[in-house]
Amino acid sequence: MSRLSFSNWALLAGLAALIIPILIHLLLRRKKQRLRFSTLQFFLKLDEKASQRRKLRNLALLAVRLLLVALLVVAFARPYLRDSAAREEGKTRWQIVLVIDRSASMQADQRWAKAKELLQKVIRPLETDDRVALVDGGKRAEIISPLVPPARLKPVLDKLQPGFGGGDLSEGLQQASRILSDSATGRSSAVYVISDFQRIACEKIANVKIPRNIQINVLPVGEPELANVAVRGLSVGFPGSATAEVSNFSDRDAREMKMDLVIDGDASVAPSISVTAGASTNVVLPLPDLSPGWHTVEARVHSGDGFGLDDVRYLSLHVPPPLRVLCVEQRTGKEVFEEETYFVATALAPLATNRGPYIVTKVAPERLVTELGAAERCAFVLLPGLRQLSADIARALRKFVAGGGGLLMFLGEGVSPSRYHSEFQELLPARLEHPEGEREYSQICWHLRDYAKESPVFAAFREPNSGDLSLPQFTRRFAVTPVDSGRVAARFNDDMPFVVAKDFGKGRIALVNTSVDTSWTDWPKRKTFVPWLHGLAAYAAGRPPSLTTAEAATVLAENNTEVDLGGPMSNRSLRLREPNGSEIPVVPDIQGRVALTPAHPGFYSVRDAAGREVRPVAVNIPPSESDLNALTAEQVQRQIVRVSEPLKTSVMVAFLGQTDRELWRIFLVVGLILLFLESLLANRTFA
């Protein structure tokens, strides 16, 4: 048996407002006036009928207004039908929201199996009249199931699987609070959070405000600290190697772990590695000769820990066709190692491997004009400090750079500033003044101090511990002054410019204030020289500063991303093959981009109608999921902010099917109907 009750009894005092329609009715009542008229015999019957209709209309209008005010007051008092029988039996009716962490870390150490057991344990004692909802505790906090009877949730739990993305329990708690606020009153509300409570997933919990009348239950799975070794990064940079970042998230050293590098499905065993407790290390892995085109690379460590999902990192990369470089050599007829451009040419195209992003062609100064006019296009010209400079060379270089080519200019012995200014006036990024440094004072040298990390010339040194550029020594140089259009990319320790660049036409020019060999500097003998020279060459060629064009940003599982296939692929019917072998149709937009939300880590493959691969896409789990360091249940409870705000109810939730049935929505609907009827009665004209 049900009885009527109210959530806000005090608001019923508003029924005193019923006096307002009565006063309006009395004050606006028509008053009779006596008028002299010749005869009334034709009006008596009509006036009597009109008066009766008017009285009936006024009484009806008064009744509508009284009922309208009463309905509004009662609706704001929040009436609902209470199940008296259930109350008398002492039963508590629950509305529960389960927030389940489905992040990738939940797949470590049987945590997901324990989470499923806890879910079943929570809903097992619930009865038919109770309601339970399920929310994903990830960053998107999706509602897996709304409030339903427990029996309807069990099939959903049986099919529930862990995810591969990151976690954010604050979003899940916010969604749970919203669901309970939008539900019917008269029930006890509770939230159960089932998670491993990674620290990174709990960072924003303090930003969520939960009403005090909502019970919060924290159910942890797994140990707060779990040993884990992970491959958190993989990159391919300069010729011959890939770099994998391996981290050890434990208090014990990880020793003699086997590591594999898999290129296009073929594995090669790398030397065993060791990582100290709580530290990370960069492991350099040898790369085979990669042909132009797309390739897949994965680095895998055999750690033997309880979380194997992060033991591998995937990367898809594109090896562009090698670019032709003209290297002007003044010491013709000598041994290769005696040539002036030996170090720079070998750094760009190693003689031992004969591979890399560049094909170096050495030419004598007198042959440069002929080579620039040849049909085979070159990307840039590497020019040492020329002792003999002809007007033909200057004209040919101006035409070459203006058309989109690159020019790397070094200095050296015998360079004439006046001749350079005369012939290269438009090309020089800086004005040459006079040489500095004498051979007899070679113990006095300069070092590099400032360099622009955002410049592609120094792209290899953007990360910490990527190389110390203050070690190379420079014994000679020119005093130079940048021109107005020149951009200084690096300076010596006394502020003298070292690298000055400028744009000319469609091309690019860089002036390096040192010699191309070791006569003025020892830099070519240091490890940082090769990556720096590749960055310099990449600037001149107008291409990314690496052996490969890898993906611009790491694609993470369960994140929305766009894969750029290029304009020629726009609006074509393609297929996306997932790591499990299943395929789905995709159509790139007008710019050749495909929207993708990958669910699993691994290699995805975009293929054309004939089954040919257009490009692979590497998908990884978020690196943050590898840190399994977690909070305890007590620490999580202390972070949750409780407020005294009452539950707010949304008008979008239906009351039918609840134990305590809300009636205020029906009252408001009837009130709207009466308001419409009142408008008709108040505005109708009667005879």
C-alpha positions as semicolon CSV with decimal commas, in nm:
position;residue;x (nm);y (nm);z (nm)
1;M;0,000;0,000;0,000
2;S;0,134;0,345;-0,090
3;R;0,083;0,680;0,077
4;L;0,151;1,034;-0,034
5;S;0,458;1,208;0,106
6;F;0,659;1,522;0,029
7;S;1,031;1,588;0,004
8;N;0,995;1,954;0,107
9;W;0,707;1,985;0,355
10;A;0,787;2,348;0,436
11;L;0,697;2,457;0,084
12;L;0,336;2,359;0,145
13;A;0,304;2,688;0,332
14;G;0,283;2,842;-0,012
15;L;-0,079;2,726;-0,027
16;A;-0,157;3,053;0,150
17;A;-0,113;3,208;-0,194
18;L;-0,459;3,072;-0,280
19;I;-0,599;3,393;-0,138
20;I;-0,455;3,582;-0,436
21;P;-0,696;3,447;-0,704
22;I;-0,989;3,500;-0,463
23;L;-0,893;3,865;-0,409
24;I;-0,853;3,916;-0,783
25;H;-1,198;3,764;-0,839
26;L;-1,364;3,990;-0,579
27;L;-1,187;4,310;-0,681
28;L;-1,253;4,267;-1,052
29;R;-1,620;4,170;-1,013
30;R;-1,853;4,390;-1,222
31;K;-2,059;4,650;-1,038
32;K;-2,416;4,732;-1,151
33;Q;-2,497;5,089;-1,255
34;R;-2,845;5,243;-1,298
35;L;-2,909;5,398;-1,636
36;R;-3,230;5,571;-1,756
37;F;-3,372;5,397;-2,062
38;S;-3,704;5,414;-2,244
39;T;-3,799;5,047;-2,217
40;L;-3,625;4,720;-2,101
41;Q;-3,876;4,467;-2,222
42;F;-3,653;4,360;-2,512
43;F;-3,337;4,323;-2,292
44;L;-3,452;4,153;-1,974
45;K;-3,425;3,795;-2,103
46;L;-3,095;3,856;-2,288
47;D;-2,935;4,027;-1,987
48;E;-3,040;3,744;-1,759
49;K;-2,885;3,478;-1,985
50;A;-2,560;3,678;-2,033
51;S;-2,531;3,734;-1,661
52;Q;-2,561;3,362;-1,589
53;R;-2,296;3,277;-1,847
54;R;-2,066;3,546;-1,706
55;K;-2,104;3,412;-1,352
56;L;-2,030;3,058;-1,465
57;R;-1,723;3,175;-1,660
58;N;-1,593;3,374;-1,363
59;L;-1,646;3,086;-1,124
60;A;-1,468;2,850;-1,366
61;L;-1,183;3,098;-1,406
62;L;-1,152;3,131;-1,028
63;A;-1,147;2,753;-0,988
64;V;-0,877;2,716;-1,257
65;R;-0,659;2,981;-1,094
66;L;-0,697;2,829;-0,750
67;L;-0,613;2,484;-0,882
68;L;-0,317;2,621;-1,080
69;V;-0,164;2,789;-0,774
70;A;-0,227;2,479;-0,562
71;L;-0,062;2,251;-0,818
72;L;0,248;2,471;-0,845
73;V;0,292;2,484;-0,467
74;V;0,243;2,109;-0,427
75;A;0,479;2,036;-0,721
76;F;0,759;2,240;-0,562
77;A;0,704;2,045;-0,238
78;R;0,810;1,734;-0,439
79;P;0,529;1,481;-0,373
80;Y;0,586;1,110;-0,417
81;L;0,409;0,785;-0,332
82;R;0,589;0,598;-0,057
83;D;0,579;0,220;-0,041
84;S;0,447;0,189;0,312
85;A;0,465;-0,189;0,315
86;A;0,833;-0,189;0,235
87;R;0,900;0,075;0,500
88;E;0,706;-0,116;0,761
89;E;0,914;-0,426;0,688
90;G;1,231;-0,221;0,749
91;K;1,374;-0,278;0,400
92;T;1,611;-0,027;0,241
93;R;1,574;0,033;-0,130
94;W;1,904;0,112;-0,300
95;Q;2,013;0,299;-0,610
96;I;2,376;0,208;-0,674
97;V;2,626;0,319;-0,936
98;L;2,923;0,090;-1,001
99;V;3,231;0,276;-1,130
100;I;3,461;0,017;-1,286
101;D;3,817;0,104;-1,389
102;R;3,875;-0,043;-1,736
103;S;4,216;0,115;-1,799
104;A;4,504;-0,091;-1,936
105;S;4,670;-0,128;-1,595
106;M;4,372;-0,338;-1,479
107;Q;4,507;-0,622;-1,693
108;A;4,811;-0,658;-1,466
109;D;4,842;-0,941;-1,214
110;Q;4,486;-1,083;-1,247
111;R;4,335;-0,748;-1,144
112;W;4,053;-0,768;-1,394
113;A;3,940;-1,109;-1,272
114;K;3,932;-0,975;-0,916
115;A;3,734;-0,670;-1,031
116;K;3,471;-0,893;-1,198
117;E;3,438;-1,092;-0,875
118;L;3,382;-0,772;-0,676
119;L;3,116;-0,653;-0,923
120;Q;2,922;-0,977;-0,882
121;K;2,963;-0,961;-0,505
122;V;2,811;-0,611;-0,490
123;I;2,499;-0,686;-0,697
124;R;2,436;-1,037;-0,558
125;P;2,245;-0,924;-0,242
126;L;2,040;-0,660;-0,428
127;E;1,669;-0,724;-0,473
128;T;1,429;-0,667;-0,757
129;D;1,318;-0,327;-0,628
130;D;1,677;-0,200;-0,615
131;R;1,841;-0,021;-0,909
132;V;2,201;-0,040;-1,022
133;A;2,400;0,136;-1,297
134;L;2,747;0,076;-1,443
135;V;2,993;0,352;-1,542
136;D;3,330;0,323;-1,715
137;G;3,597;0,484;-1,494
138;G;3,802;0,598;-1,793
139;K;3,865;0,948;-1,924
140;R;3,539;0,950;-2,121
141;A;3,334;0,804;-1,832
142;E;3,079;0,633;-2,054
143;I;2,757;0,499;-1,903
144;I;2,775;0,128;-1,980
145;S;2,431;0,068;-1,828
146;P;2,175;0,313;-1,676
147;L;1,987;0,239;-1,353
148;V;1,818;-0,098;-1,406
149;P;1,708;-0,393;-1,190
150;P;2,009;-0,606;-1,086
151;A;1,900;-0,901;-1,299
152;R;1,928;-0,690;-1,615
153;L;2,286;-0,590;-1,532
154;K;2,424;-0,940;-1,488
155;P;2,444;-1,019;-1,866
156;V;2,628;-0,690;-1,915
157;L;2,883;-0,785;-1,649
158;D;2,937;-1,126;-1,807
159;K;3,039;-0,963;-2,137
160;L;3,240;-0,676;-1,982
161;Q;3,604;-0,662;-2,095
162;P;3,899;-0,445;-1,987
163;G;4,017;-0,160;-2,207
164;F;4,357;-0,044;-2,327
165;G;4,338;0,329;-2,262
166;G;4,407;0,550;-1,963
167;G;4,200;0,598;-1,651
168;D;4,051;0,903;-1,480
169;L;3,837;0,809;-1,181
170;S;3,729;1,169;-1,127
171;E;3,524;1,154;-1,447
172;G;3,363;0,829;-1,335
173;L;3,272;0,972;-0,993
174;Q;3,128;1,284;-1,156
175;Q;2,914;1,073;-1,385
176;A;2,797;0,856;-1,092
177;S;2,695;1,162;-0,890
178;R;2,505;1,295;-1,190
179;I;2,315;0,968;-1,237
180;L;2,209;0,959;-0,873
181;S;2,107;1,325;-0,884
182;D;1,888;1,256;-1,186
183;S;1,718;0,955;-1,029
184;A;1,405;0,927;-0,812
185;T;1,409;1,024;-0,444
186;G;1,321;0,803;-0,151
187;R;1,608;0,558;-0,209
188;S;1,944;0,521;-0,040
189;S;2,222;0,616;-0,280
190;A;2,568;0,459;-0,303
191;V;2,868;0,453;-0,533
192;Y;3,109;0,160;-0,552
193;V;3,448;0,234;-0,713
194;I;3,641;-0,074;-0,824
195;S;3,994;0,004;-0,941
196;D;4,364;-0,050;-0,886
197;F;4,373;0,322;-0,797
198;Q;4,681;0,421;-0,993
199;R;4,809;0,756;-0,872
200;I;4,773;0,912;-1,217
201;A;4,408;0,796;-1,236
202;C;4,335;0,957;-0,898
203;E;4,503;1,293;-0,962
204;K;4,176;1,485;-1,018
205;I;3,952;1,314;-0,761
206;A;3,977;1,615;-0,529
207;N;3,806;1,827;-0,799
208;V;3,482;1,626;-0,769
209;K;3,223;1,722;-0,507
210;I;3,000;1,437;-0,389
211;P;2,689;1,503;-0,171
212;R;2,716;1,359;0,179
213;N;2,397;1,158;0,140
214;I;2,570;0,947;-0,127
215;Q;2,761;0,658;0,023
216;I;3,111;0,609;-0,130
217;N;3,266;0,261;-0,119
218;V;3,624;0,211;-0,240
219;L;3,713;-0,144;-0,346
220;P;4,082;-0,180;-0,447
221;V;4,217;-0,469;-0,653
222;G;4,582;-0,566;-0,666
223;E;4,877;-0,459;-0,457
224;P;4,961;-0,087;-0,408
225;E;5,310;-0,156;-0,547
226;L;5,381;-0,407;-0,820
227;A;5,716;-0,464;-0,988
228;N;5,699;-0,374;-1,356
229;V;5,944;-0,317;-1,642
230;A;5,806;-0,139;-1,947
231;V;5,909;-0,016;-2,290
232;R;5,767;0,336;-2,271
233;G;5,910;0,486;-2,588
234;L;6,047;0,393;-2,929
235;S;6,200;0,625;-3,186
236;V;6,407;0,600;-3,500
237;G;6,643;0,885;-3,564
238;F;6,970;0,883;-3,748
239;P;7,111;0,611;-3,971
240;G;7,169;0,269;-3,829
241;S;6,982;0,269;-3,498
242;A;6,653;0,281;-3,310
243;T;6,620;0,398;-2,950
244;A;6,390;0,229;-2,697
245;E;6,318;0,382;-2,357
246;V;6,297;0,110;-2,091
247;S;6,175;0,196;-1,740
248;N;6,189;-0,009;-1,421
249;F;5,896;0,067;-1,184
250;S;6,009;-0,139;-0,887
251;D;6,247;-0,130;-0,592
252;R;6,468;-0,404;-0,734
253;D;6,715;-0,396;-1,019
254;A;6,612;-0,574;-1,338
255;R;6,914;-0,763;-1,468
256;E;7,001;-0,948;-1,787
257;M;6,670;-0,906;-1,966
258;K;6,646;-1,022;-2,324
259;M;6,525;-0,766;-2,577
260;D;6,407;-0,805;-2,937
261;L;6,375;-0,557;-3,222
262;V;6,118;-0,667;-3,479
263;I;6,131;-0,502;-3,823
264;D;5,845;-0,583;-4,061
265;G;5,779;-0,904;-3,867
266;D;6,141;-1,023;-3,864
267;A;6,298;-1,035;-3,518
268;S;6,661;-0,973;-3,436
269;V;6,795;-1,044;-3,087
270;A;6,955;-0,749;-2,913
271;P;7,208;-0,774;-2,629
272;S;7,070;-0,831;-2,279
273;I;6,995;-0,518;-2,080
274;S;6,978;-0,421;-1,713
275;V;6,783;-0,136;-1,557
276;T;6,833;-0,020;-1,200
277;A;6,539;0,013;-0,963
278;G;6,322;0,319;-1,024
279;A;6,527;0,431;-1,325
280;S;6,495;0,453;-1,703
281;T;6,750;0,389;-1,973
282;N;6,770;0,442;-2,348
283;V;6,864;0,126;-2,533
284;V;7,016;0,177;-2,877
285;L;6,921;-0,106;-3,111
286;P;7,084;-0,162;-3,453
287;L;6,862;-0,113;-3,755
288;P;6,897;-0,307;-4,079
289;D;6,906;-0,132;-4,415
290;L;6,552;-0,007;-4,472
291;S;6,424;0,037;-4,824
292;P;6,214;0,342;-4,912
293;G;5,851;0,307;-4,805
294;W;5,651;0,224;-4,493
295;H;5,787;-0,014;-4,227
296;T;5,676;-0,148;-3,889
297;V;5,910;-0,155;-3,590
298;E;5,850;-0,299;-3,245
299;A;6,079;-0,323;-2,945
300;R;6,000;-0,598;-2,697
301;V;6,156;-0,673;-2,360
302;H;6,118;-1,011;-2,190
303;S;6,071;-0,891;-1,832
304;G;5,871;-1,177;-1,685
305;D;5,667;-0,941;-1,466
306;G;5,294;-0,949;-1,403
307;F;5,207;-0,688;-1,668
308;G;5,308;-0,798;-2,015
309;L;5,096;-0,543;-2,202
310;D;5,362;-0,271;-2,177
311;D;5,658;-0,496;-2,258
312;V;5,629;-0,395;-2,624
313;R;5,619;-0,063;-2,807
314;Y;5,506;-0,020;-3,167
315;L;5,615;0,231;-3,429
316;S;5,527;0,276;-3,795
317;L;5,767;0,482;-4,002
318;H;5,825;0,592;-4,354
319;V;6,165;0,586;-4,519
320;P;6,169;0,847;-4,795
321;P;6,375;0,801;-5,111
322;P;6,734;0,925;-5,059
323;L;6,812;1,280;-5,169
324;R;7,105;1,371;-5,393
325;V;7,362;1,608;-5,242
326;L;7,637;1,792;-5,433
327;C;7,947;1,818;-5,215
328;V;8,214;2,055;-5,355
329;E;8,560;1,908;-5,301
330;Q;8,870;2,124;-5,356
331;R;9,134;1,857;-5,277
332;T;9,089;1,636;-5,579
333;G;9,319;1,344;-5,645
334;K;9,390;1,269;-5,276
335;E;9,295;0,973;-5,060
336;V;8,936;0,976;-4,941
337;F;9,028;1,041;-4,578
338;E;9,248;1,332;-4,687
339;E;8,969;1,514;-4,868
340;E;8,842;1,837;-4,718
341;T;8,478;1,716;-4,711
342;Y;8,558;1,366;-4,583
343;F;8,388;1,406;-4,245
344;V;8,069;1,572;-4,368
345;A;8,028;1,340;-4,667
346;T;8,084;1,030;-4,454
347;A;7,839;1,155;-4,190
348;L;7,567;1,206;-4,452
349;A;7,632;0,882;-4,642
350;P;7,847;0,629;-4,450
351;L;8,089;0,454;-4,682
352;A;8,068;0,125;-4,491
353;T;7,692;0,085;-4,517
354;N;7,620;0,296;-4,826
355;R;7,278;0,375;-4,687
356;G;7,098;0,671;-4,539
357;P;6,872;0,955;-4,644
358;Y;7,131;1,110;-4,876
359;I;7,337;1,015;-5,179
360;V;7,651;1,230;-5,183
361;T;7,810;1,324;-5,514
362;K;8,148;1,497;-5,487
363;V;8,232;1,751;-5,755
364;A;8,524;1,981;-5,818
365;P;8,449;2,356;-5,805
366;E;8,488;2,390;-6,180
367;R;8,228;2,113;-6,236
368;L;7,963;2,258;-6,002
369;V;7,791;2,473;-6,264
370;T;7,760;2,175;-6,498
371;E;7,621;1,949;-6,226
372;L;7,363;2,208;-6,118
373;G;7,239;2,228;-6,476
374;A;7,208;1,849;-6,511
375;A;6,869;1,684;-6,542
376;E;6,909;1,496;-6,214
377;R;6,784;1,726;-5,940
378;C;6,981;1,763;-5,615
379;A;6,840;1,866;-5,277
380;F;7,118;2,096;-5,159
381;V;7,480;2,193;-5,216
382;L;7,745;2,162;-4,947
383;L;8,001;2,436;-5,008
384;P;8,331;2,453;-4,814
385;G;8,526;2,778;-4,787
386;L;8,630;2,840;-5,150
387;R;8,967;2,994;-5,220
388;Q;8,884;3,049;-5,586
389;L;8,537;3,180;-5,657
390;S;8,405;3,247;-6,005
391;A;8,107;3,458;-6,106
392;D;7,957;3,156;-6,287
393;I;7,941;2,957;-5,961
394;A;7,771;3,245;-5,781
395;R;7,510;3,289;-6,055
396;A;7,439;2,915;-6,072
397;L;7,396;2,894;-5,694
398;R;7,162;3,196;-5,687
399;K;6,942;3,035;-5,951
400;F;6,953;2,698;-5,775
401;V;6,853;2,832;-5,432
402;A;6,586;3,068;-5,571
403;G;6,427;2,764;-5,740
404;G;6,391;2,577;-5,409
405;G;6,735;2,425;-5,345
406;G;6,938;2,441;-5,025
407;L;7,290;2,574;-4,965
408;L;7,521;2,496;-4,672
409;M;7,815;2,734;-4,663
410;F;8,122;2,666;-4,448
411;L;8,424;2,891;-4,407
412;G;8,795;2,815;-4,397
413;E;9,147;2,916;-4,491
414;G;9,174;3,139;-4,796
415;V;8,819;3,273;-4,787
416;S;8,817;3,633;-4,911
417;P;8,544;3,839;-4,742
418;S;8,549;4,100;-5,015
419;R;8,513;3,841;-5,292
420;Y;8,232;3,661;-5,106
421;H;8,047;3,989;-5,056
422;S;8,088;4,074;-5,422
423;E;7,970;3,741;-5,564
424;F;7,739;3,611;-5,285
425;Q;7,592;3,942;-5,175
426;E;7,230;3,822;-5,210
427;L;7,296;3,476;-5,064
428;L;7,504;3,547;-4,753
429;P;7,300;3,536;-4,428
430;A;7,577;3,733;-4,252
431;R;7,848;3,979;-4,345
432;L;8,205;3,847;-4,314
433;E;8,442;4,090;-4,143
434;H;8,780;3,932;-4,060
435;P;8,918;3,595;-3,942
436;E;8,984;3,543;-3,573
437;G;9,226;3,308;-3,395
438;E;9,591;3,243;-3,475
439;R;9,755;2,906;-3,510
440;E;10,026;2,989;-3,255
441;Y;9,752;3,056;-2,997
442;S;9,549;2,743;-3,070
443;Q;9,520;2,664;-2,699
444;I;9,272;2,954;-2,679
445;C;8,942;2,833;-2,821
446;W;8,570;2,902;-2,822
447;H;8,275;2,681;-2,737
448;L;7,908;2,679;-2,826
449;R;7,677;2,826;-2,565
450;D;7,334;2,914;-2,705
451;Y;7,143;2,727;-2,975
452;A;6,778;2,732;-3,084
453;K;6,627;2,398;-2,985
454;E;6,315;2,473;-3,189
455;S;6,527;2,494;-3,504
456;P;6,548;2,175;-3,714
457;V;6,927;2,223;-3,715
458;F;6,935;2,125;-3,346
459;A;6,630;1,898;-3,336
460;A;6,840;1,604;-3,215
461;F;6,927;1,787;-2,893
462;R;6,583;1,892;-2,772
463;E;6,554;1,618;-2,513
464;P;6,758;1,619;-2,189
465;N;7,086;1,427;-2,196
466;S;7,077;1,407;-2,576
467;G;7,429;1,550;-2,617
468;D;7,658;1,818;-2,474
469;L;7,726;2,077;-2,745
470;S;7,956;2,277;-2,519
471;L;8,234;2,019;-2,556
472;P;8,349;2,086;-2,917
473;Q;8,638;2,331;-2,942
474;F;8,678;2,599;-3,211
475;T;9,021;2,754;-3,262
476;R;8,945;2,977;-3,560
477;R;8,642;3,156;-3,702
478;F;8,527;3,475;-3,874
479;A;8,383;3,780;-3,709
480;V;8,040;3,799;-3,872
481;T;7,738;4,029;-3,851
482;P;7,396;3,887;-3,947
483;V;7,207;4,068;-4,222
484;D;6,853;4,193;-4,158
485;S;6,695;3,877;-4,301
486;G;6,939;3,645;-4,123
487;R;6,833;3,425;-3,830
488;V;7,097;3,325;-3,574
489;A;7,045;2,959;-3,480
490;A;7,353;2,923;-3,256
491;R;7,621;3,138;-3,093
492;F;7,965;3,095;-2,943
493;N;8,021;3,156;-2,571
494;D;8,110;3,520;-2,646
495;D;7,788;3,581;-2,847
496;M;7,956;3,561;-3,190
497;P;7,712;3,390;-3,433
498;F;7,795;3,030;-3,521
499;V;7,502;2,932;-3,750
500;V;7,311;3,199;-3,941
501;A;7,027;3,103;-4,177
502;K;6,799;3,284;-4,421
503;D;6,542;3,215;-4,690
504;F;6,611;3,311;-5,049
505;G;6,338;3,269;-5,307
506;K;6,197;2,921;-5,253
507;G;6,520;2,788;-5,101
508;R;6,717;2,801;-4,778
509;I;7,074;2,899;-4,690
510;A;7,277;2,830;-4,375
511;L;7,621;2,979;-4,304
512;V;7,835;2,781;-4,054
513;N;8,114;2,986;-3,895
514;T;8,382;2,715;-3,898
515;S;8,568;2,494;-4,143
516;V;8,419;2,186;-4,305
517;D;8,713;1,975;-4,184
518;T;8,912;1,958;-3,858
519;S;9,147;2,249;-3,928
520;W;8,937;2,496;-3,723
521;T;8,744;2,261;-3,488
522;D;8,750;1,914;-3,338
523;W;8,372;1,872;-3,363
524;P;8,380;1,616;-3,652
525;K;8,556;1,377;-3,412
526;R;8,278;1,394;-3,150
527;K;7,956;1,193;-3,126
528;T;7,730;1,496;-3,150
529;F;7,861;1,592;-3,495
530;V;7,659;1,339;-3,699
531;P;7,314;1,421;-3,552
532;W;7,390;1,794;-3,576
533;L;7,497;1,765;-3,941
534;H;7,184;1,566;-4,025
535;G;6,974;1,840;-3,868
536;L;7,163;2,099;-4,073
537;A;7,114;1,894;-4,389
538;A;6,745;1,842;-4,309
539;Y;6,701;2,220;-4,285
540;A;6,871;2,274;-4,620
541;A;6,666;1,995;-4,784
542;G;6,338;2,106;-4,625
543;R;6,261;1,766;-4,472
544;P;6,226;1,624;-4,117
545;P;6,565;1,590;-3,942
546;S;6,583;1,210;-3,923
547;L;6,641;0,898;-4,122
548;T;6,267;0,845;-4,143
549;T;5,942;1,033;-4,141
550;A;5,775;0,871;-3,841
551;E;5,424;0,943;-3,721
552;A;5,388;1,302;-3,607
553;A;5,225;1,197;-3,280
554;T;5,195;0,868;-3,097
555;V;4,856;0,704;-3,154
556;L;4,716;0,579;-2,824
557;A;4,452;0,314;-2,779
558;E;4,095;0,442;-2,725
559;N;4,193;0,795;-2,832
560;N;4,040;0,975;-3,129
561;T;4,298;1,046;-3,398
562;E;4,330;1,126;-3,768
563;V;4,557;0,939;-4,006
564;D;4,680;1,150;-4,296
565;L;4,697;0,943;-4,614
566;G;4,754;1,237;-4,847
567;G;4,533;1,418;-5,095
568;P;4,543;1,144;-5,366
569;M;4,358;0,911;-5,127
570;S;4,064;1,147;-5,070
571;N;3,714;0,997;-5,101
572;R;3,848;0,654;-5,198
573;S;3,698;0,332;-5,065
574;L;3,958;0,179;-4,835
575;R;3,963;-0,085;-4,563
576;L;4,119;-0,074;-4,218
577;R;4,262;-0,405;-4,101
578;E;4,283;-0,436;-3,723
579;P;4,548;-0,634;-3,530
580;N;4,305;-0,927;-3,490
581;G;4,261;-0,950;-3,868
582;S;3,910;-0,807;-3,895
583;E;3,849;-0,531;-4,151
584;I;3,617;-0,231;-4,159
585;P;3,550;0,006;-4,453
586;V;3,686;0,360;-4,428
587;V;3,663;0,660;-4,661
588;P;3,916;0,945;-4,627
589;D;3,786;1,301;-4,635
590;I;3,865;1,554;-4,907
591;Q;4,210;1,610;-4,754
592;G;4,290;1,241;-4,742
593;R;4,246;1,198;-4,365
594;V;4,081;0,901;-4,193
595;A;3,924;0,937;-3,848
596;L;4,028;0,649;-3,624
597;T;3,957;0,542;-3,264
598;P;4,166;0,226;-3,218
599;A;4,052;-0,004;-2,939
600;H;4,358;-0,230;-2,914
601;P;4,736;-0,176;-2,928
602;G;4,925;-0,317;-3,223
603;F;4,957;-0,249;-3,594
604;Y;4,657;-0,135;-3,797
605;S;4,681;-0,136;-4,176
606;V;4,500;0,090;-4,423
607;R;4,457;-0,098;-4,751
608;D;4,312;-0,016;-5,090
609;A;4,046;-0,211;-5,279
610;A;4,310;-0,448;-5,420
611;G;4,443;-0,531;-5,073
612;R;4,766;-0,333;-5,109
613;E;4,883;-0,157;-4,795
614;V;4,862;0,222;-4,813
615;R;5,025;0,269;-4,474
616;P;5,047;0,100;-4,133
617;V;4,942;0,272;-3,811
618;A;5,108;0,187;-3,479
619;V;4,887;0,202;-3,169
620;N;5,021;0,182;-2,812
621;I;4,880;0,193;-2,461
622;P;4,941;0,523;-2,276
623;P;5,292;0,525;-2,122
624;S;5,141;0,640;-1,793
625;E;4,970;0,302;-1,751
626;S;5,307;0,138;-1,685
627;D;5,348;0,308;-1,347
628;L;5,146;0,073;-1,124
629;N;5,216;0,267;-0,807
630;A;4,872;0,306;-0,642
631;L;4,687;0,474;-0,357
632;T;4,534;0,282;-0,069
633;A;4,160;0,286;-0,006
634;E;4,209;0,523;0,289
635;Q;4,411;0,766;0,076
636;V;4,140;0,768;-0,192
637;Q;3,864;0,831;0,063
638;R;4,059;1,127;0,205
639;Q;4,080;1,286;-0,139
640;I;3,704;1,271;-0,206
641;V;3,537;1,604;-0,127
642;R;3,197;1,573;0,039
643;V;2,941;1,856;0,031
644;S;2,604;1,912;0,196
645;E;2,420;1,990;-0,126
646;P;2,097;1,789;-0,166
647;L;2,047;1,566;-0,463
648;K;1,916;1,754;-0,763
649;T;1,651;1,588;-0,973
650;S;1,630;1,621;-1,350
651;V;1,295;1,656;-1,522
652;M;1,417;1,413;-1,786
653;V;1,394;1,105;-1,562
654;A;1,066;0,912;-1,556
655;F;0,928;0,802;-1,224
656;L;0,746;0,490;-1,337
657;G;0,884;0,163;-1,213
658;Q;1,039;0,308;-0,893
659;T;0,943;0,203;-0,542
660;D;0,885;0,565;-0,436
661;R;0,704;0,720;-0,732
662;E;0,749;1,089;-0,785
663;L;0,438;1,285;-0,877
664;W;0,561;1,642;-0,914
665;R;0,618;1,604;-1,287
666;I;0,253;1,508;-1,337
667;F;0,151;1,809;-1,128
668;L;0,360;2,039;-1,346
669;V;0,215;1,895;-1,666
670;V;-0,141;1,942;-1,536
671;G;-0,044;2,294;-1,429
672;L;0,069;2,377;-1,781
673;I;-0,265;2,254;-1,917
674;L;-0,453;2,467;-1,664
675;L;-0,241;2,769;-1,751
676;F;-0,346;2,732;-2,115
677;L;-0,711;2,691;-2,011
678;E;-0,688;2,999;-1,786
679;S;-0,564;3,206;-2,079
680;L;-0,866;3,100;-2,288
681;L;-1,117;3,177;-2,014
682;A;-0,960;3,512;-1,923
683;N;-0,950;3,640;-2,281
684;R;-1,284;3,509;-2,415
685;T;-1,555;3,774;-2,472
686;F;-1,912;3,683;-2,370
687;A;-2,227;3,854;-2,490
